[in-house]
Amino acid sequence: MKSLYYVGDKQLELRDDPKPTPKAGQYLIKVRSTGICGSDFEGYLGKTGRRTAPMIMGHEFSGTIAEAPAGGRFKAGERVAIFPKPFCGVCDFCKRGLSNMCPSAGVMMGVMSNNGSMTEYMAVDEKYLIPFAATLSFNAAAMTEPLAVAHRSVYKISDQEIRDSEYCMVIGAGTIGLLIVALLKLRGARNIIVADATAFRLETARKMQADYTINSREVDFVDTVKKITGGRMCDYALEAVGIAPTVTNSLDCLRIGGTVVWVGLAHKMVEVNMQKIVTTELTIKGNYIYDFAGFQECLKLLEEKKIDISPLMSRVYPLADGVKAFHDLEQNADGKLLKVFLES
């Protein structure tokens, strides 16, 4: 089978691997679609330290069951999305619904040295498989993973906060930020402001029903927020970049007593204005990926067409052209490539 290997900074190789042999109780999955995550691309560039060469990246994926174990719940031929974050299911965190925090099950598929889905076949445990209807495409099903990240972050904001808020901010109009916009709209949020430094992505944000957009490269961010809100500022913000300037903006756009959810992870360390946080009683919440129940809910939202992901679906490459796909993403200065898929 073909596998796309990360072998070093800005270096990928297409290799021939033997098809995996499932262990007892595992399923052999024919991978049909893998989305290239921003973390995959940053890992490819050598910026994160979370890809250990040589390894196979990829954690946003869907496929079909090629082989099922005797006595399994699912059958060969079923279409499945895959929950890519291992969890034990028995620790205190898992019992509390925090499978994303499970300390004993290892890192996500396609991260560090744990091989992922940029390959033709994978052996997967039954507990990570979620069937979906034939009415949903494999590429759309692969969007469950980024949608689940956005979903968990949006639900860090309470229903009461959504109802009471006048203005909210989304910083970063990449895939996660744009899905956050769609989910906020679904929850009834008003006056959604989206900030980014790329004109095309701000245009896409408007397609996703953002009410206002700010090009932070062209205008003063804080002054523009003041103009839009009439000086009131934002009740809450969601930051989906993870670098110092955007983290600062996520605090500076808030009213007294506001809340920010940090989703982005581009930089490990950032400096923040502690005095502002304390003296204006801001609330900061972190969001780390997703839990299993939220992942299931997101697949259902996609099946029921409650979220329109079509503006995000940029380009599809065969797995054999995976090296070219990453090279094209390197040339993506205008931001027009949002979600790119590898099909096998």
Residue pairs with C-beta under 8 A, 6 or more apart in sequence:
1 16
1 17
1 18
1 19
1 119
1 120
1 121
2 14
2 15
2 16
2 17
2 119
2 120
2 319
2 320
2 344
3 14
3 15
3 16
3 17
3 56
3 118
3 119
3 120
4 12
4 13
4 14
4 15
4 56
4 57
4 58
4 118
4 119
4 319
4 322
4 323
4 342
5 12
5 13
5 14
5 15
5 53
5 54
5 55
5 56
6 12
6 43
6 44
6 51
6 53
6 54
6 55
6 56
6 57
7 13
7 53
7 54
8 46
8 53
9 44
9 45
9 46
10 44
10 45
10 46
10 330
11 53
12 44
12 322
12 323
12 326
13 54
13 323
14 319
14 320
14 322
14 323
17 119
19 28
19 120
19 121
20 28
20 121
20 122
20 123
21 123
22 28
22 67
22 69
22 123
23 123
24 69
25 69
25 72
25 125
25 126
26 69
26 123
26 124
26 125
26 126
27 65
27 66
27 67
27 68
27 69
27 72
27 74
27 123
27 124
27 125
27 126
27 129
28 65
28 66
28 67
28 121
28 122
28 123
29 63
29 64
29 65
29 66
29 80
29 82
29 121
29 122
29 123
29 124
29 129
30 63
30 64
30 65
30 66
30 120
30 121
30 344
31 61
31 62
31 63
31 117
31 119
31 120
31 121
31 122
31 344
32 61
32 62
32 63
32 64
32 138
32 343
32 344
33 61
33 62
33 63
33 137
33 138
33 139
33 141
33 142
33 341
33 342
33 343
33 344
34 58
34 60
34 61
34 116
34 117
34 118
34 142
34 319
34 341
34 342
34 344
35 60
35 61
35 139
35 142
35 143
35 145
35 146
35 339
35 340
35 341
36 58
36 60
36 325
36 326
36 329
36 339
36 340
36 341
36 342
37 58
37 59
37 60
37 145
37 146
38 174
38 175
38 176
39 48
39 50
39 111
39 265
40 51
40 57
40 58
40 59
40 110
41 326
41 329
42 48
42 266
43 50
43 51
43 57
43 111
44 51
44 57
44 326
45 330
47 266
50 111
50 112
51 57
51 111
51 112
52 112
52 113
55 110
55 112
55 113
55 114
55 115
55 116
56 110
56 115
56 116
56 117
56 118
56 119
57 110
57 111
57 116
57 118
58 109
58 110
58 116
58 117
58 118
58 119
58 342
59 84
59 85
59 108
59 109
59 110
59 111
59 116
59 117
59 145
60 84
60 117
60 142
60 143
60 144
60 145
60 146
61 81
61 82
61 84
61 116
61 117
61 142
61 145
62 79
62 80
62 81
62 82
62 132
62 138
62 139
62 141
62 142
62 144
63 79
63 80
63 82
63 122
63 138
64 77
64 78
64 79
64 80
65 74
65 75
65 76
65 77
65 78
65 80
65 129
66 76
66 121
67 76
68 74
68 75
68 76
69 126
72 126
73 126
74 80
74 126
74 129
74 131
78 131
79 131
79 132
79 133
79 134
79 136
79 138
79 141
80 129
80 130
80 131
80 132
81 129
81 130
81 132
81 141
81 142
81 144
81 145
81 295
81 299
82 109
82 117
82 122
82 124
82 128
82 129
82 130
83 127
83 128
83 129
83 130
83 292
83 295
84 108
84 109
84 110
84 116
84 117
84 128
84 145
85 99
85 100
85 102
85 105
85 108
85 109
85 289
85 290
86 102
86 105
86 106
86 107
86 108
86 109
86 128
87 94
87 99
87 100
87 102
87 105
87 292
88 94
88 102
88 104
88 105
89 99
89 127
91 102
91 103
91 104
93 99
93 101
93 102
93 103
94 102
97 291
97 292
97 293
98 291
99 291
99 292
100 152
100 288
100 289
100 290
100 291
101 288
106 114
107 114
108 114
108 116
108 289
109 115
109 116
109 117
109 122
110 116
110 117
110 118
118 319
118 322
118 342
119 319
119 344
120 319
120 344
130 144
130 295
130 296
130 299
132 141
132 299
132 302
132 303
133 303
135 303
136 302
136 303
138 343
139 313
139 316
139 341
139 343
140 302
140 309
140 313
141 299
141 302
142 341
143 302
143 309
143 312
143 339
144 295
144 298
144 299
144 302
145 290
145 295
146 175
146 176
146 179
146 339
147 179
147 183
147 298
147 301
147 302
147 307
147 309
148 289
148 290
148 294
148 295
148 298
149 176
149 179
149 263
149 287
149 289
149 290
150 176
150 177
150 179
150 180
150 182
150 183
150 263
151 179
151 183
151 290
151 294
151 297
151 298
151 301
152 287
152 289
152 290
152 291
152 294
153 176
153 180
153 238
153 240
153 261
153 263
153 287
154 180
154 183
154 184
154 187
154 238
155 294
156 261
156 285
156 287
157 168
157 236
157 238
157 259
157 261
159 187
161 235
161 236
161 259
162 184
162 187
162 188
162 189
163 188
164 235
165 189
165 190
165 234
165 235
165 236
166 190
166 191
166 229
166 232
166 235
167 190
167 191
167 193
167 228
167 229
167 232
167 233
167 234
167 235
168 184
168 189
168 190
168 191
168 192
168 193
168 234
168 235
168 236
168 237
168 238
169 192
169 193
169 194
169 195
169 225
169 234
169 236
169 237
169 238
169 250
169 253
169 254
170 177
170 180
170 181
170 184
170 192
170 193
170 194
170 195
170 205
170 210
170 237
170 238
170 240
171 177
171 194
171 195
171 196
171 237
171 238
171 239
171 240
171 241
171 246
171 249
171 250
171 253
172 195
172 196
172 239
172 240
172 241
172 246
172 264
173 181
173 194
173 195
173 196
173 198
173 201
173 202
173 204
173 205
174 201
174 240
174 241
174 338
175 312
175 338
175 339
176 240
176 263
176 264
177 194
177 196
177 205
177 238
177 240
177 241
178 201
178 204
178 205
178 208
178 311
178 312
178 338
179 307
179 309
179 312
180 238
180 240
180 263
181 192
181 194
181 205
181 208
181 209
181 210
182 208
182 209
182 307
182 308
182 309
183 307
184 192
185 192
185 208
185 209
186 301
186 306
186 307
190 211
191 211
191 212
191 228
191 229
192 209
192 210
192 211
192 212
193 210
193 211
193 212
193 213
193 214
193 225
193 228
193 234
193 253
194 202
194 205
194 210
194 212
194 213
194 214
195 213
195 214
195 215
195 216
195 221
195 246
195 249
196 202
196 205
196 213
196 214
196 215
196 216
196 335
197 215
197 216
197 217
198 215
198 334
198 335
199 215
199 334
199 335
200 334
200 335
200 336
201 335
201 338
202 210
202 213
202 214
202 215
204 311
204 312
204 338
205 213
206 213
207 311
208 308
208 311
212 228
214 221
214 224
214 225
214 228
216 249
221 249
221 252
221 253
222 249
222 252
222 253
225 233
225 234
225 252
225 253
226 233
232 255
233 253
233 254
233 255
233 258
234 253
234 254
234 255
234 258
235 254
235 255
235 258
235 259
236 254
236 258
236 259
236 260
236 261
237 250
237 253
237 254
237 258
237 259
237 260
237 261
238 250
238 260
238 261
238 263
239 246
239 247
239 249
239 250
239 260
239 261
239 262
239 263
239 264
240 263
240 264
241 247
241 264
241 266
242 262
242 263
242 264
242 265
242 266
242 267
242 270
243 264
243 266
243 267
243 270
244 267
244 270
244 271
246 264
247 262
247 264
247 270
247 272
248 272
248 273
250 260
250 262
251 260
251 272
251 273
251 276
251 277
251 282
252 276
254 260
254 280
254 282
256 280
256 281
257 280
257 281
257 282
257 283
258 280
258 282
258 283
259 282
259 283
259 284
259 285
260 282
260 283
260 284
260 285
261 285
261 286
261 287
262 284
262 285
262 286
262 287
263 287
276 282
277 284
290 298
301 307
302 309
309 339
311 338
312 338
312 339
313 338
313 339
313 341
314 336
314 337
314 338
314 339
314 340
315 325
315 328
315 337
315 340
315 341
316 340
316 341
316 342
316 343
317 324
317 325
317 340
317 341
317 342
317 343
318 342
318 343
318 344
319 342
319 343
319 344
321 342
322 342
325 340
325 342
328 337
328 340
329 337
329 340
